[in-house]
C-alpha cells in the first residue's frame, strides 16, 4: 500500500551517539532533544508553528517525563501541538513513525514532528512503596541495569535470548566476529571524506551544551566511544556466558542521543524538503513477536509483514538496515530471507555506533533514506528487535516526487 504521509527529504536529523557515561551523560534527554530540534528546524527554515501534532518516544524516564510530548513541543516553540508519548524499547523508532503516519492517514493532523530520545547513562533508581512488605519495606529497581538483565516473564537476560538463538541456528563466535568486522568496515565509509555521509543528516562538529544550555562543554567530531576491532583482538575474547558464543565484541554498547524526523502530507512534503524533487514514501509496517527468550528471531516475521503490506518481496529491496544489538541478528535474518548479510547495513548500524534505544531506529531509518538517495532511489527495509521478544519493521521508498 501507499500511505498518504511522507517524510520530506532532508527534514530529519540525529545527534552523534555517545557511549554511556560519555559526553551526553549530564543532559536531560527530553530537554536535550528539544534543544537540538529548535536548532535543526531553524537550519532547515521550518517554523515550529507548522506542526499540529507530535510524537515523542523514549525508553528511560527522566524528571518530568510524565508531561511527555506536550512538554517537548512547548520547549521547542510549538505550544499548539499535542500528541502521545510512546515507549516500545528498541522498536520505538518505528512505532512513533507509524503513529504519526496513522494520524495523517485519518486526517487528524497534517504535519507532525517525531522525536525519539534516550539517556541510558545515569538511569533512574526507583523505589516502589509496599505498605504490606516486611516492615513496610518497598521494592527498588535500577531502571536500566535491572531491565537489561531480567525479562520478568522468564527471568532471563537479553544476552540469554541471543545465546538461545545462536544455539538454535548453529551460529558460532567466529561467524559473529566476521559480521562485526564487516559492519565496522561499512561504518568507515560513513566517515570517509570528513564524515560526508553523516553530515547529510548530522550537524558536525557537534557542540555539546552544558546542562543549563548557556555554554558548550565540548565538541564531538562524530559518534563517541565506537570500538575499533581487529581479527586478533576479537579472537582473543571469551564468550560472556561460559559455554556460550556471544562475546563483548559481538554485541553493541548502551549510548545516549536523540533523533527526529518530520512526517506530513505529500503536498507539504515538497514545501519542507531540502530537495523537493526527491520524495520519501511509506509503504508498509510490520510488527511481530517471537517465542519467549528468542528476541533476535522477531525481526524476520516483522520484516515479512512490512513487505507484505508494501506488496514487495525481499528481492525488490535495494537497501536493508537492521537493529543488531548482537551480530548474530544479521546472520539469522540473512539465513531466513536469503540475502547476503555482507550487503546489509551500509554506512553503519547500532552494532557499531551504539544503542540509545528509542532514537536508534529513527537514525537507522534516516540512514536508510540517505543510502537510497545516493543509489538514485529504490525501496528500503528497516527491521529491529525489542525487549519482550518483539520487533517492528518499515518499508519505504525514495523516488522522484
C-alpha positions as CSV (number, residue, x, y, z in Angstrom):
1,X,0.0,0.0,0.0
2,X,1.0,3.6,-0.2
3,X,0.4,5.8,2.9
4,X,-0.7,9.4,2.5
5,X,2.0,10.5,4.9
6,X,5.5,11.2,3.6
7,X,8.8,12.2,5.1
8,X,10.1,15.4,3.5
9,X,13.6,14.6,2.2
10,X,16.2,16.1,4.5
11,X,13.6,17.1,7.2
12,X,15.3,14.9,9.8
13,X,18.4,14.8,11.9
14,X,20.3,12.8,14.5
15,X,22.9,13.8,17.1
16,X,26.0,11.8,17.3
17,X,25.6,8.9,19.6
18,X,27.7,8.9,22.8
19,X,28.7,5.7,24.7
20,X,27.0,5.8,28.1
21,X,28.6,7.9,30.8
22,X,30.2,9.9,28.0
23,X,29.7,13.5,26.8
24,X,25.9,13.4,26.9
25,X,25.6,11.8,30.4
26,X,24.7,15.1,32.1
27,X,21.9,16.1,29.7
28,X,18.2,15.5,30.4
29,X,17.2,13.6,27.3
30,X,13.9,15.5,26.6
31,X,15.4,18.9,27.2
32,X,18.4,18.0,25.1
33,X,16.1,16.7,22.3
34,X,14.1,20.0,22.3
35,X,17.3,22.0,22.2
36,X,18.6,20.1,19.2
37,X,15.2,20.2,17.5
38,X,15.0,24.0,17.8
39,X,18.4,24.3,16.2
40,X,17.8,21.8,13.4
41,X,14.4,23.2,12.5
42,X,16.0,26.7,12.2
43,X,18.7,25.3,9.9
44,X,16.0,23.9,7.7
45,X,13.9,27.0,7.9
46,X,10.9,25.0,9.2
47,X,8.7,27.1,11.5
48,X,7.6,25.2,14.6
49,X,4.2,26.9,14.1
50,X,3.6,24.5,11.2
51,X,3.2,21.4,13.5
52,X,-0.3,20.4,14.5
53,X,0.9,17.1,16.0
54,X,3.9,15.5,17.6
55,X,5.0,12.1,18.8
56,X,7.7,11.6,21.5
57,X,9.4,8.3,22.1
58,X,11.8,7.2,24.9
59,X,12.5,4.1,27.0
60,X,14.3,5.6,30.0
61,X,12.2,8.0,32.1
62,X,13.7,11.4,33.1
63,X,12.4,14.0,35.6
64,X,9.1,15.5,34.4
65,X,8.8,13.0,31.6
66,X,5.2,12.5,32.9
67,X,4.4,15.6,30.7
68,X,5.9,13.9,27.7
69,X,5.2,15.2,24.2
70,X,3.3,18.4,25.2
71,X,6.3,19.5,27.3
72,X,8.7,18.7,24.4
73,X,6.7,20.6,21.9
74,X,6.4,23.6,24.3
75,X,10.2,23.6,24.8
76,X,10.8,23.8,21.1
77,X,8.2,26.5,20.4
78,X,5.2,24.5,19.2
79,X,2.8,25.1,22.0
80,X,-0.2,24.4,19.7
81,X,0.8,20.8,19.0
82,X,-0.2,17.8,21.2
83,X,0.2,14.1,20.8
84,X,1.3,10.9,22.5
85,X,4.4,9.7,24.3
86,X,5.3,6.2,23.3
87,X,7.6,3.5,24.7
88,X,8.4,0.3,22.9
89,X,12.0,-0.2,23.8
90,X,14.2,-0.6,20.7
91,X,11.2,-0.6,18.4
92,X,10.1,2.9,19.5
93,X,11.6,4.5,16.4
94,X,9.3,2.6,14.0
95,X,6.3,2.8,16.4
96,X,6.5,6.6,16.6
97,X,6.8,6.9,12.8
98,X,3.8,4.7,12.4
99,X,1.8,6.7,15.0
100,X,2.5,9.9,13.1
101,X,1.6,8.3,9.7
102,X,-1.7,7.0,11.1
103,X,-2.6,10.4,12.4
104,X,-2.1,11.9,9.0
105,X,-3.8,8.9,7.3
106,X,-7.1,9.5,9.1
107,X,-7.0,13.3,8.7
108,X,-6.4,14.2,12.3
109,X,-3.1,16.0,11.5
110,X,-1.2,17.4,8.6
111,X,2.3,17.9,9.9
112,X,3.9,16.0,12.7
113,X,7.3,16.0,14.4
114,X,8.5,12.6,15.6
115,X,11.2,12.9,18.2
116,X,13.0,10.0,19.9
117,X,15.4,10.4,22.7
118,X,17.1,8.4,25.4
119,X,19.9,8.6,28.0
120,X,20.9,5.2,29.2
121,X,23.6,6.9,31.3
122,X,22.6,7.7,34.9
123,X,19.3,5.9,34.5
124,X,16.7,6.3,37.3
125,X,16.9,4.3,40.5
126,X,13.3,3.7,41.5
127,X,11.6,2.8,44.8
128,X,8.1,1.3,44.8
129,X,6.4,1.6,48.1
130,X,4.8,-1.6,49.5
131,X,2.9,-1.0,52.8
132,X,2.4,-4.7,53.1
133,X,6.1,-5.6,52.8
134,X,8.1,-6.7,55.7
135,X,8.3,-3.7,58.0
136,X,6.6,-1.7,55.2
137,X,9.7,-2.1,53.0
138,X,9.2,-1.4,49.3
139,X,11.0,-2.7,46.2
140,X,13.8,-1.0,44.4
141,X,14.7,-1.1,40.7
142,X,17.6,0.2,38.7
143,X,15.7,1.0,35.5
144,X,18.5,0.5,33.0
145,X,20.6,-2.2,34.6
146,X,17.8,-4.4,36.0
147,X,15.9,-4.4,32.8
148,X,18.9,-5.3,30.7
149,X,19.4,-8.2,33.0
150,X,15.9,-9.6,33.5
151,X,12.8,-10.2,31.4
152,X,10.1,-10.6,34.1
153,X,8.3,-13.2,32.0
154,X,11.2,-15.6,32.1
155,X,13.7,-14.2,34.4
156,X,16.4,-14.2,31.7
157,X,18.7,-11.5,30.4
158,X,18.7,-10.1,26.8
159,X,22.1,-11.8,26.4
160,X,20.3,-15.1,27.1
161,X,17.9,-14.5,24.1
162,X,21.0,-14.1,21.9
163,X,22.5,-17.3,23.1
164,X,19.2,-19.2,22.7
165,X,19.0,-18.1,19.1
166,X,22.7,-18.8,18.4
167,X,22.3,-22.3,19.7
168,X,19.1,-23.0,17.7
169,X,20.6,-21.8,14.5
170,X,24.1,-23.0,15.0
171,X,25.8,-19.6,14.9
172,X,29.3,-19.6,16.3
173,X,31.6,-17.0,17.7
174,X,33.8,-16.7,14.6
175,X,30.9,-16.0,12.3
176,X,29.6,-13.4,14.6
177,X,33.0,-11.7,14.7
178,X,33.1,-11.7,10.9
179,X,29.9,-9.7,11.0
180,X,31.5,-7.2,13.4
181,X,34.5,-6.6,11.2
182,X,32.2,-6.1,8.2
183,X,30.0,-3.7,10.0
184,X,32.9,-1.6,11.2
185,X,34.2,-1.5,7.7
186,X,30.9,-0.3,6.4
187,X,30.8,2.4,9.1
188,X,34.2,3.6,8.0
189,X,32.6,4.5,4.6
190,X,30.4,7.0,6.6
191,X,33.5,8.6,8.0
192,X,35.2,9.0,4.6
193,X,35.7,12.5,3.1
194,X,35.4,14.2,6.5
195,X,32.3,12.1,7.5
196,X,30.4,13.2,4.4
197,X,27.7,10.6,4.8
198,X,27.0,11.5,8.4
199,X,26.9,15.2,7.5
200,X,24.0,14.6,5.2
201,X,21.8,14.4,8.4
202,X,24.0,15.2,11.3
203,X,25.4,18.6,12.3
204,X,29.2,18.1,12.7
205,X,31.2,19.2,14.5
206,X,28.6,18.8,17.3
207,X,28.7,21.3,20.1
208,X,27.8,19.6,23.4
209,X,25.9,22.0,25.7
210,X,26.2,22.3,29.4
211,X,23.2,21.3,31.4
212,X,21.9,24.9,31.5
213,X,22.3,25.3,27.7
214,X,24.1,28.6,28.2
215,X,27.5,27.4,27.1
216,X,29.3,24.5,25.4
217,X,31.3,21.9,27.3
218,X,33.0,20.1,24.4
219,X,32.8,19.4,20.7
220,X,32.3,16.0,19.1
221,X,33.5,15.2,15.7
222,X,31.2,12.3,15.4
223,X,29.9,9.3,17.4
224,X,31.7,8.9,20.7
225,X,33.0,5.6,22.0
226,X,32.9,3.5,18.8
227,X,35.0,0.3,19.0
228,X,37.8,-0.4,16.5
229,X,38.1,-4.2,16.3
230,X,40.8,-6.4,14.8
231,X,40.6,-10.1,13.9
232,X,43.2,-10.8,16.5
233,X,41.5,-8.8,19.2
234,X,38.1,-10.4,18.6
235,X,39.6,-13.9,18.5
236,X,41.1,-13.3,22.0
237,X,37.7,-12.6,23.6
238,X,35.9,-15.3,25.5
239,X,32.1,-15.6,25.4
240,X,30.4,-13.6,28.2
241,X,28.4,-16.6,29.2
242,X,30.6,-19.7,29.9
243,X,29.8,-22.3,27.1
244,X,28.1,-19.6,25.0
245,X,29.1,-17.9,21.8
246,X,28.5,-14.1,22.2
247,X,31.5,-12.0,23.3
248,X,31.5,-8.4,24.3
249,X,32.9,-7.7,20.9
250,X,29.9,-9.3,19.2
251,X,27.3,-7.0,20.8
252,X,26.5,-3.3,20.9
253,X,27.0,-0.8,23.7
254,X,24.5,1.4,25.5
255,X,24.5,5.0,24.4
256,X,22.9,8.4,24.7
257,X,21.4,10.7,22.0
258,X,18.3,11.8,20.0
259,X,17.0,11.7,16.5
260,X,13.9,13.2,14.8
261,X,12.0,13.4,11.6
262,X,9.1,15.3,10.1
263,X,6.0,13.4,8.8
264,X,3.5,15.3,6.7
265,X,1.2,15.2,3.6
266,X,2.5,14.9,0.1
267,X,1.8,18.5,-0.7
268,X,3.6,19.9,2.3
269,X,6.5,17.4,2.0
270,X,7.5,19.2,-1.2
271,X,7.5,22.5,0.7
272,X,9.6,21.2,3.6
273,X,12.0,19.1,1.7
274,X,15.6,20.1,1.3
275,X,15.3,18.9,-2.3
276,X,11.7,19.0,-3.4
277,X,12.5,16.7,-6.4
278,X,13.0,13.8,-4.0
279,X,10.1,12.1,-2.3
280,X,10.3,9.6,0.7
281,X,7.1,7.5,0.7
282,X,5.9,5.0,3.3
283,X,4.6,1.6,2.0
284,X,4.4,-0.9,4.8
285,X,4.8,-1.6,8.5
286,X,5.1,-4.8,10.4
287,X,5.1,-6.0,14.0
288,X,5.9,-9.5,15.3
289,X,6.7,-11.3,18.5
290,X,9.0,-14.3,18.8
291,X,8.9,-17.2,21.2
292,X,9.8,-16.3,24.8
293,X,13.5,-15.7,25.2
294,X,14.2,-15.7,21.4
295,X,14.2,-12.0,20.8
296,X,16.6,-11.8,17.7
297,X,14.3,-14.0,15.7
298,X,11.4,-11.5,15.8
299,X,13.0,-9.3,13.1
300,X,12.2,-11.8,10.4
301,X,8.4,-12.0,10.7
302,X,8.2,-8.2,11.4
303,X,10.0,-7.6,8.1
304,X,7.9,-10.2,6.2
305,X,4.7,-8.4,7.4
306,X,6.0,-5.0,6.4
307,X,7.0,-6.4,3.0
308,X,3.6,-8.0,2.5
309,X,1.8,-4.7,3.3
310,X,4.1,-2.9,0.9
311,X,3.4,-5.5,-1.8
312,X,7.2,-6.2,-2.2
313,X,9.5,-9.2,-2.0
314,X,12.9,-9.1,-0.3
315,X,14.4,-9.3,-3.8
316,X,12.9,-5.9,-4.7
317,X,14.5,-4.2,-1.7
318,X,17.6,-2.1,-2.7
319,X,18.9,-1.5,0.9
320,X,18.3,-3.2,4.2
321,X,19.0,-1.8,7.7
322,X,18.7,-3.7,10.9
323,X,18.9,-3.1,14.6
324,X,21.6,-5.5,15.6
325,X,22.3,-5.5,19.3
326,X,24.0,-8.8,18.6
327,X,26.0,-9.6,15.5
328,X,24.1,-12.9,15.2
329,X,20.9,-10.9,14.5
330,X,22.1,-10.3,11.0
331,X,23.2,-13.8,10.4
332,X,19.8,-15.2,11.4
333,X,18.0,-12.6,9.3
334,X,20.1,-13.3,6.3
335,X,19.6,-17.0,6.5
336,X,15.9,-16.7,6.8
337,X,15.5,-14.2,3.9
338,X,18.2,-15.5,1.6
339,X,20.1,-12.2,1.3
340,X,23.8,-11.7,1.9
341,X,24.4,-10.3,5.3
342,X,27.5,-8.5,3.9
343,X,25.3,-6.2,1.8
344,X,23.1,-5.1,4.8
345,X,23.7,-2.0,7.0
346,X,25.9,0.0,4.7
347,X,27.4,3.1,6.3
348,X,26.6,2.0,9.8
349,X,24.3,0.3,12.3
350,X,23.6,0.1,16.0
351,X,26.1,-2.7,16.4
352,X,28.8,-0.1,15.7
353,X,27.5,3.3,16.7
354,X,25.7,2.2,19.8
355,X,22.3,1.7,21.2
356,X,20.4,4.6,22.9
357,X,17.2,2.5,22.4
358,X,14.4,4.8,21.3
359,X,16.4,7.0,18.8
360,X,18.3,4.1,17.4
361,X,15.5,3.1,14.9
362,X,15.0,6.7,13.8
363,X,18.6,7.1,13.0
364,X,18.7,3.8,11.1
365,X,15.6,4.9,9.1
366,X,17.3,8.3,8.3
367,X,20.5,6.5,7.2
368,X,18.4,4.1,5.0
369,X,16.8,7.1,3.3
370,X,20.2,8.7,2.6
371,X,21.6,5.4,1.3
372,X,18.7,5.1,-1.1
373,X,19.1,8.7,-2.2
374,X,22.8,8.0,-3.0
375,X,21.7,5.0,-5.0
376,X,19.3,7.1,-7.1
377,X,16.2,5.8,-5.3
378,X,14.5,2.5,-4.6
379,X,12.8,0.6,-1.8
380,X,14.4,0.1,1.6
381,X,13.6,-2.0,4.7
382,X,14.4,-1.4,8.3
383,X,13.7,-4.1,10.9
384,X,14.7,-4.3,14.5
385,X,14.0,-6.4,17.6
386,X,13.0,-5.1,21.0
387,X,12.6,-6.1,24.6
388,X,9.8,-8.7,25.1
389,X,10.9,-10.7,22.1
390,X,9.1,-8.3,19.8
391,X,10.1,-6.4,16.6
392,X,8.9,-3.7,14.2
393,X,9.8,-3.0,10.6
394,X,9.1,-0.4,7.9
395,X,9.3,-0.4,4.1
396,X,9.8,3.0,2.5
397,X,10.7,4.3,-1.0
398,X,12.9,7.1,-2.2
399,X,11.8,8.3,-5.6
400,X,11.2,11.3,-7.8
401,X,8.5,13.5,-6.4
